[in-house]
């Protein structure tokens, strides 16, 4: 059933209201609404209503969620982690379909209804991992909207044949083209970006580039990315994930980069890690640059950490950025809601008539408390259908 009347909720601005859902979309929001005969009612009991949460950057294909603990003994370098993961997945027969489905359902249980997942494409595994996540995308259609990013985790130029696989991945339904450290990994940023942007232009797909490169090196690569974004008319279709360089350059350089990014509508993804310099939420917002949030990996061969709870990630973003006032904590919430939907291109989002009815009821006085206390989810509605209560998926959803 995708028709619903949700009674007596509080909107993020504090207003009391009812929400009428018809055919999976919000029809009306207001006081004392009436539903047609036969439409089920849900009592909100004055709980806070939030839009469905958005995971802007994770790796569903990598997770060991719902499996025995992975004992991590990996070296400290990025290449150590890349090589170890590729070898472990090949040796273990890691099933991207089963694990991605388990993690996607865990996200849904906590109120996340939209996910952008980067998925490894390389010359060892080919499109096997992408095929697995696409199986999950199809199985959960209507409950969780999953975007896939064809991601060259092992590098692009340094592994000949990867470009052809990315080309194939986009032709077979990947939504976004990913990239990785054109200078530090591929060692030829101009050629790496030419290949990447050429593929995106060929398929008419947006781009999301992992840019871990620090300081001036990262700023140099970022300028090259912006040059190509401008030349190909890709404004509003490029995301820079991590962008650690924006947390490590001087103020003048930062100001110049943020102004270019704002002019080209290039968004920034942050996971707010405590161990690296990070782009500042305040600086990005003041410059007019969309900044949004994601977990990155969750319980995989890279890291034992992470949780499929986007309110917890918003809390981490708030902590890392010293956001303390209630209105500032709402910036952190925007990173896992409207800001993330806008940056990823998830359509029909929000608490407004006509939007897809993705709704989350939480026990909190307001958005700031919901983030800071990681408020329990009373009810999760996806596309007008109740899918979880009190942190538990309904039986027909999990089946």
HELIX and SHEET records of a PDB file:
HELIX    1   1 UNK A   78  UNK A   92  1                                  15    
HELIX    2   2 UNK A   96  UNK A  109  1                                  14    
HELIX    3   3 UNK A  128  UNK A  139  1                                  12    
HELIX    4   4 UNK A  162  UNK A  171  1                                  10    
HELIX    5   5 UNK A  189  UNK A  203  1                                  15    
HELIX    6   6 UNK A  215  UNK A  231  1                                  17    
HELIX    7   7 UNK A  244  UNK A  247  5                                   4    
HELIX    8   8 UNK A  251  UNK A  264  1                                  14    
HELIX    9   9 UNK A  281  UNK A  287  1                                   7    
HELIX   10  10 UNK A  310  UNK A  320  1                                  11    
HELIX   11  11 UNK A  326  UNK A  335  1                                  10    
HELIX   12  12 UNK A  338  UNK A  344  1                                   7    
HELIX   13  13 UNK A  367  UNK A  372  1                                   6    
HELIX   14  14 UNK A  395  UNK A  398  1                                   4    
SHEET    1   A 4 UNK A  25  UNK A  30  0                                        
SHEET    2   A 4 UNK A  16  UNK A  22 -1                                        
SHEET    3   A 4 UNK A   4  UNK A  10 -1                                        
SHEET    4   A 4 UNK A  41  UNK A  43  1                                        
SHEET    1   B 5 UNK A  48  UNK A  51  0                                        
SHEET    2   B 5 UNK A 359  UNK A 362 -1                                        
SHEET    3   B 5 UNK A 377  UNK A 382 -1                                        
SHEET    4   B 5 UNK A 385  UNK A 389 -1                                        
SHEET    5   B 5 UNK A 392  UNK A 393 -1                                        
SHEET    1   C 8 UNK A  53  UNK A  58  0                                        
SHEET    2   C 8 UNK A 112  UNK A 120  1                                        
SHEET    3   C 8 UNK A 145  UNK A 151  1                                        
SHEET    4   C 8 UNK A 176  UNK A 180  1                                        
SHEET    5   C 8 UNK A 206  UNK A 210  1                                        
SHEET    6   C 8 UNK A 238  UNK A 241  1                                        
SHEET    7   C 8 UNK A 267  UNK A 270  1                                        
SHEET    8   C 8 UNK A 291  UNK A 293  1                                        
END                                                                             
